[in-house]
Structure formats: C-alpha cells, structure tokens
C-alpha cells in the first residue's frame, strides 16, 4: 500500500511543522461526516503510533493509521491554490463519488 506526496505538499507540511514549532509530520485519515459519507482529516503528528504507516517524500513525512490506509491506498496528496483558497487535496482512486460541495466522498464498493 502506498500514498505519494507532491513536492508542493511536502513543502507545505514542512512549513506547517515550522509554524507549529514541533511535530514529526502530517497525520492524515478519514472520518464519517457530511452528505456523502467520509471526509479527510489532517493534523500535526507529534509521535509515531503503533499502527501508523509512514510515507517519506521530498523530506516530509505523512502518517496514516492502518484503519485509514485502505481508504487512501494509491492516493496522491497535493497542495493546491484555487483563487484565494489554498489547501491539501487528495487524488484518491478509491473514491466513487463526492458531494456537491466537495467536502465529503463515498468509496468504491469492493
């Protein structure tokens, strides 16, 4: 299982860690919410957890727990600017549909 980072995402992770003043990387996951079912979560990872997978690219570390990994496998994390909005954005091959606002998604049926 794998998740890739763009150079822009890696740069932003390191920028956020510097602003935070601590942390070892970015922790990403999924949680139930919204009109379509799931949404992505982002937080500063302060430590490695027992069930974490770590992906290290362009000098930045991405932490994903085992439960979220199957939902994110094969994804690419980017950091994009759209007008005034700057955000992390997943290109996730496991997504079957998203809600109209783009904040939540459904996974493909296995």
N, CA and C atoms as a LAMMPS dump frame, in Angstrom:
ITEM: TIMESTEP
0
ITEM: NUMBER OF ATOMS
330
ITEM: BOX BOUNDS ff ff ff
-5.0000000000000000e+02 5.0000000000000000e+02
-5.0000000000000000e+02 5.0000000000000000e+02
-5.0000000000000000e+02 5.0000000000000000e+02
ITEM: ATOMS id mol type element x y z
1 1 1 N 0.852 -1.177 0
2 1 2 C 0 0 0
3 1 3 C 0.889 1.228 0
4 2 1 N 0.439 2.258 -0.716
5 2 2 C 1.284 3.444 -0.839
6 2 3 C 0.448 4.709 -1.01
7 3 1 N 0.999 5.79 -0.532
8 3 2 C 0.465 7.132 -0.747
9 3 3 C 1.655 7.985 -1.168
10 4 1 N 1.465 8.816 -2.183
11 4 2 C 2.551 9.677 -2.639
12 4 3 C 2.237 11.132 -2.299
13 5 1 N 3.299 11.915 -2.228
14 5 2 C 3.206 13.36 -1.98
15 5 3 C 3.789 14.102 -3.166
16 6 1 N 3.198 15.233 -3.491
17 6 2 C 3.839 16.114 -4.449
18 6 3 C 4.875 16.944 -3.692
19 7 1 N 5.758 17.56 -4.44
20 7 2 C 6.748 18.427 -3.81
21 7 3 C 6.076 19.601 -3.108
22 8 1 N 4.987 20.12 -3.687
23 8 2 C 4.251 21.233 -3.069
24 8 3 C 3.644 20.812 -1.727
25 9 1 N 3.106 19.599 -1.656
26 9 2 C 2.534 19.104 -0.396
27 9 3 C 3.63 18.941 0.654
28 10 1 N 4.756 18.384 0.254
29 10 2 C 5.867 18.198 1.181
30 10 3 C 6.358 19.538 1.725
31 11 1 N 6.474 20.511 0.855
32 11 2 C 6.918 21.849 1.27
33 11 3 C 5.938 22.454 2.276
34 12 1 N 4.628 22.294 2.028
35 12 2 C 3.622 22.84 2.933
36 12 3 C 3.623 22.108 4.278
37 13 1 N 3.824 20.797 4.27
38 13 2 C 3.923 20.045 5.526
39 13 3 C 5.059 20.607 6.36
40 14 1 N 6.224 20.801 5.75
41 14 2 C 7.371 21.336 6.486
42 14 3 C 7.138 22.767 6.951
43 15 1 N 6.43 23.561 6.166
44 15 2 C 6.072 24.924 6.576
45 15 3 C 5.175 24.897 7.798
46 16 1 N 4.16 24.015 7.799
47 16 2 C 3.242 23.907 8.93
48 16 3 C 3.952 23.404 10.189
49 17 1 N 4.869 22.467 10.026
50 17 2 C 5.628 21.986 11.182
51 17 3 C 6.474 23.1 11.777
52 18 1 N 7.086 23.916 10.927
53 18 2 C 7.898 25.038 11.41
54 18 3 C 7.03 26.049 12.162
55 19 1 N 5.842 26.343 11.641
56 19 2 C 4.929 27.271 12.314
57 19 3 C 4.45 26.705 13.646
58 20 1 N 4.18 25.409 13.671
59 20 2 C 3.695 24.726 14.872
60 20 3 C 4.78 24.667 15.947
61 21 1 N 6.031 24.612 15.524
62 21 2 C 7.14 24.589 16.458
63 21 3 C 7.512 23.195 16.949
64 22 1 N 6.731 22.194 16.55
65 22 2 C 7.039 20.818 16.921
66 22 3 C 6.301 19.894 15.966
67 23 1 N 6.523 18.609 16.148
68 23 2 C 5.856 17.628 15.301
69 23 3 C 6.85 16.935 14.391
70 24 1 N 6.443 15.738 13.944
71 24 2 C 7.324 14.938 13.101
72 24 3 C 6.786 14.766 11.689
73 25 1 N 5.553 15.21 11.447
74 25 2 C 4.96 15.087 10.12
75 25 3 C 3.488 15.424 10.145
76 26 1 N 2.815 15.115 9.053
77 26 2 C 1.379 15.352 8.923
78 26 3 C 0.649 14.026 9.052
79 27 1 N -0.349 13.972 9.93
80 27 2 C -1.187 12.789 10.083
81 27 3 C -2.462 13.011 9.27
82 28 1 N -2.76 12.073 8.368
83 28 2 C -3.99 12.147 7.582
84 28 3 C -4.829 10.913 7.847
85 29 1 N -6.124 11.078 7.675
86 29 2 C -7.05 9.972 7.869
87 29 3 C -8.377 10.282 7.221
88 30 1 N -9.367 9.481 7.545
89 30 2 C -10.737 9.706 7.094
90 30 3 C -11.664 9.513 8.284
91 31 1 N -12.804 10.214 8.252
92 31 2 C -13.812 10.028 9.29
93 31 3 C -15.186 10.175 8.663
94 32 1 N -16.195 9.53 9.276
95 32 2 C -17.562 9.655 8.767
96 32 3 C -18.095 11.071 9.003
97 33 1 N -18.682 11.662 7.946
98 33 2 C -19.249 13.008 8.061
99 33 3 C -19.91 13.379 6.747
100 34 1 N -20.658 14.429 6.752
101 34 2 C -21.171 15.032 5.522
102 34 3 C -22.257 14.233 4.838
103 35 1 N -22.62 14.715 3.68
104 35 2 C -23.732 14.115 2.941
105 35 3 C -23.317 12.903 2.119
106 36 1 N -22.03 12.696 1.897
107 36 2 C -21.6 11.548 1.104
108 36 3 C -20.974 10.436 1.93
109 37 1 N -20.601 10.681 3.153
110 37 2 C -20.118 9.598 3.99
111 37 3 C -18.801 9.791 4.7
112 38 1 N -17.744 10.222 4.009
113 38 2 C -16.419 10.363 4.623
114 38 3 C -15.797 11.703 4.264
115 39 1 N -14.881 12.135 5.1
116 39 2 C -14.085 13.317 4.802
117 39 3 C -12.648 13.059 5.244
118 40 1 N -11.719 13.795 4.688
119 40 2 C -10.317 13.662 5.06
120 40 3 C -10.052 14.445 6.335
121 41 1 N -9.123 13.941 7.15
122 41 2 C -8.689 14.646 8.345
123 41 3 C -7.195 14.925 8.238
124 42 1 N -6.779 16.04 8.814
125 42 2 C -5.376 16.458 8.794
126 42 3 C -5.011 16.974 10.175
127 43 1 N -3.849 16.569 10.672
128 43 2 C -3.387 17.035 11.97
129 43 3 C -1.867 16.892 12.02
130 44 1 N -1.239 17.657 12.867
131 44 2 C 0.196 17.512 13.077
132 44 3 C 0.44 16.222 13.865
133 45 1 N 1.351 15.391 13.401
134 45 2 C 1.733 14.171 14.115
135 45 3 C 2.9 14.503 15.03
136 46 1 N 2.696 14.307 16.316
137 46 2 C 3.77 14.564 17.28
138 46 3 C 4.618 13.328 17.538
139 47 1 N 4.011 12.149 17.352
140 47 2 C 4.738 10.902 17.576
141 47 3 C 4.253 9.843 16.598
142 48 1 N 5.035 8.812 16.453
143 48 2 C 4.659 7.651 15.658
144 48 3 C 3.792 6.754 16.529
145 49 1 N 2.598 6.396 16.039
146 49 2 C 1.708 5.479 16.752
147 49 3 C 1.993 4.049 16.29
148 50 1 N 1.616 3.077 17.091
149 50 2 C 1.916 1.672 16.812
150 50 3 C 1.367 1.195 15.468
151 51 1 N 0.193 1.701 15.051
152 51 2 C -0.424 1.222 13.808
153 51 3 C -0.219 2.167 12.628
154 52 1 N 0.723 3.106 12.752
155 52 2 C 0.993 4.057 11.673
156 52 3 C 1.842 3.455 10.56
157 53 1 N 1.506 3.839 9.335
158 53 2 C 2.395 3.661 8.189
159 53 3 C 2.971 5.047 7.923
160 54 1 N 4.242 5.123 7.617
161 54 2 C 4.901 6.407 7.372
162 54 3 C 5.367 6.443 5.925
163 55 1 N 5.022 7.537 5.247
164 55 2 C 5.435 7.767 3.867
165 55 3 C 6.303 9.016 3.879
166 56 1 N 7.526 8.882 3.392
167 56 2 C 8.51 9.952 3.451
168 56 3 C 8.926 10.312 2.03
169 57 1 N 8.588 11.535 1.61
170 57 2 C 8.966 12.007 0.277
171 57 3 C 9.322 13.483 0.344
172 58 1 N 10.295 13.869 -0.439
173 58 2 C 10.737 15.269 -0.53
174 58 3 C 11.03 15.862 0.847
175 59 1 N 11.493 15.016 1.775
176 59 2 C 11.868 15.499 3.101
177 59 3 C 10.712 15.746 4.045
178 60 1 N 9.519 15.256 3.723
179 60 2 C 8.351 15.402 4.603
180 60 3 C 7.77 14.021 4.888
181 61 1 N 7.201 13.881 6.082
182 61 2 C 6.626 12.602 6.483
183 61 3 C 5.104 12.706 6.6
184 62 1 N 4.449 11.679 6.064
185 62 2 C 2.995 11.559 6.114
186 62 3 C 2.682 10.313 6.941
187 63 1 N 1.859 10.464 7.982
188 63 2 C 1.498 9.368 8.875
189 63 3 C 0.043 8.981 8.625
190 64 1 N -0.204 7.683 8.439
191 64 2 C -1.553 7.177 8.173
192 64 3 C -1.75 5.935 9.03
193 65 1 N -2.849 5.91 9.826
194 65 2 C -3.071 4.713 10.627
195 65 3 C -3.628 3.597 9.756
196 66 1 N -3.51 2.378 10.24
197 66 2 C -3.885 1.195 9.464
198 66 3 C -5.348 1.221 9.031
199 67 1 N -6.223 1.753 9.857
200 67 2 C -7.65 1.801 9.537
201 67 3 C -7.924 2.684 8.317
202 68 1 N -7.245 3.805 8.204
203 68 2 C -7.477 4.736 7.094
204 68 3 C -6.71 4.344 5.837
205 69 1 N -5.686 3.531 5.981
206 69 2 C -4.805 3.238 4.855
207 69 3 C -5.539 2.615 3.667
208 70 1 N -6.474 1.711 3.912
209 70 2 C -7.179 1.086 2.789
210 70 3 C -8.02 2.095 2.012
211 71 1 N -8.527 3.12 2.684
212 71 2 C -9.306 4.167 2.013
213 71 3 C -8.437 5.126 1.219
214 72 1 N -7.157 5.212 1.576
215 72 2 C -6.24 6.175 0.962
216 72 3 C -5.206 5.531 0.048
217 73 1 N -5.165 4.195 -0.003
218 73 2 C -4.157 3.489 -0.788
219 73 3 C -4.179 3.933 -2.253
220 74 1 N -3.016 4.247 -2.775
221 74 2 C -2.887 4.672 -4.17
222 74 3 C -3.116 6.151 -4.389
223 75 1 N -3.4 6.883 -3.313
224 75 2 C -3.686 8.314 -3.425
225 75 3 C -2.411 9.134 -3.597
226 76 1 N -2.597 10.331 -4.121
227 76 2 C -1.544 11.321 -4.231
228 76 3 C -2.021 12.569 -3.5
229 77 1 N -1.222 13.062 -2.55
230 77 2 C -1.564 14.27 -1.804
231 77 3 C -0.824 15.446 -2.403
232 78 1 N -1.579 16.489 -2.746
233 78 2 C -1.019 17.702 -3.325
234 78 3 C -1.414 18.881 -2.454
235 79 1 N -0.762 20.018 -2.642
236 79 2 C -1.15 21.271 -2.007
237 79 3 C -1.422 22.237 -3.143
238 80 1 N -2.665 22.699 -3.249
239 80 2 C -3.085 23.492 -4.401
240 80 3 C -3.635 24.847 -3.992
241 81 1 N -3.516 25.785 -4.921
242 81 2 C -4.105 27.117 -4.768
243 81 3 C -5.205 27.269 -5.8
244 82 1 N -6.403 27.564 -5.322
245 82 2 C -7.542 27.818 -6.209
246 82 3 C -8.132 29.161 -5.82
247 83 1 N -7.745 30.208 -6.539
248 83 2 C -8.166 31.553 -6.162
249 83 3 C -7.532 31.925 -4.835
250 84 1 N -8.368 32.293 -3.87
251 84 2 C -7.89 32.662 -2.539
252 84 3 C -7.719 31.445 -1.631
253 85 1 N -8.189 30.307 -2.057
254 85 2 C -8.172 29.093 -1.242
255 85 3 C -6.905 28.279 -1.507
256 86 1 N -6.189 27.947 -0.442
257 86 2 C -5.016 27.088 -0.521
258 86 3 C -5.278 25.914 0.405
259 87 1 N -5.129 24.685 -0.128
260 87 2 C -5.496 23.519 0.658
261 87 3 C -4.789 22.26 0.189
262 88 1 N -4.694 21.288 1.107
263 88 2 C -4.255 19.961 0.71
264 88 3 C -5.387 19.324 -0.082
265 89 1 N -5.034 18.55 -1.087
266 89 2 C -6.044 17.908 -1.926
267 89 3 C -5.576 16.511 -2.319
268 90 1 N -6.431 15.527 -2.069
269 90 2 C -6.137 14.15 -2.449
270 90 3 C -6.65 13.859 -3.844
271 91 1 N -5.847 13.14 -4.625
272 91 2 C -6.306 12.477 -5.843
273 91 3 C -6.381 11.013 -5.431
274 92 1 N -7.608 10.555 -5.114
275 92 2 C -7.815 9.254 -4.498
276 92 3 C -8.555 8.328 -5.459
277 93 1 N -7.901 7.272 -5.952
278 93 2 C -8.534 6.361 -6.902
279 93 3 C -9.633 5.502 -6.278
280 94 1 N -9.78 5.533 -4.959
281 94 2 C -10.782 4.73 -4.259
282 94 3 C -12.135 5.42 -4.139
283 95 1 N -12.214 6.685 -4.543
284 95 2 C -13.446 7.464 -4.415
285 95 3 C -14.374 7.179 -5.588
286 96 1 N -15.637 6.883 -5.263
287 96 2 C -16.623 6.652 -6.323
288 96 3 C -17.435 7.904 -6.616
289 97 1 N -17.693 8.738 -5.587
290 97 2 C -18.459 9.971 -5.797
291 97 3 C -18.183 10.943 -4.658
292 98 1 N -18.431 12.22 -4.948
293 98 2 C -18.295 13.263 -3.936
294 98 3 C -19.598 14.033 -3.844
295 99 1 N -19.789 14.718 -2.732
296 99 2 C -20.992 15.537 -2.589
297 99 3 C -20.834 16.815 -3.417
298 100 1 N -21.893 17.56 -3.575
299 100 2 C -21.875 18.778 -4.377
300 100 3 C -20.892 19.818 -3.9
301 101 1 N -20.694 19.905 -2.581
302 101 2 C -19.765 20.916 -2.045
303 101 3 C -18.328 20.426 -2.073
304 102 1 N -18.116 19.127 -2.324
305 102 2 C -16.77 18.585 -2.422
306 102 3 C -16.111 18.284 -1.086
307 103 1 N -16.839 18.398 0.013
308 103 2 C -16.254 18.169 1.326
309 103 3 C -16.292 16.711 1.775
310 104 1 N -17.164 15.896 1.178
311 104 2 C -17.236 14.502 1.589
312 104 3 C -17.32 13.598 0.356
313 105 1 N -17.073 12.295 0.587
314 105 2 C -16.994 11.364 -0.535
315 105 3 C -17.443 9.969 -0.111
316 106 1 N -17.728 9.139 -1.09
317 106 2 C -18.013 7.718 -0.92
318 106 3 C -16.887 6.929 -1.545
319 107 1 N -16.611 5.766 -0.969
320 107 2 C -15.604 4.862 -1.534
321 107 3 C -16.264 3.884 -2.503
322 108 1 N -15.473 3.407 -3.455
323 108 2 C -15.946 2.377 -4.384
324 108 3 C -16.236 1.115 -3.592
325 109 1 N -17.23 0.38 -4.013
326 109 2 C -17.556 -0.898 -3.378
327 109 3 C -16.515 -1.935 -3.761
328 110 1 N -16.104 -2.73 -2.79
329 110 2 C -15.088 -3.764 -3.054
330 110 3 C -15.652 -4.942 -3.801
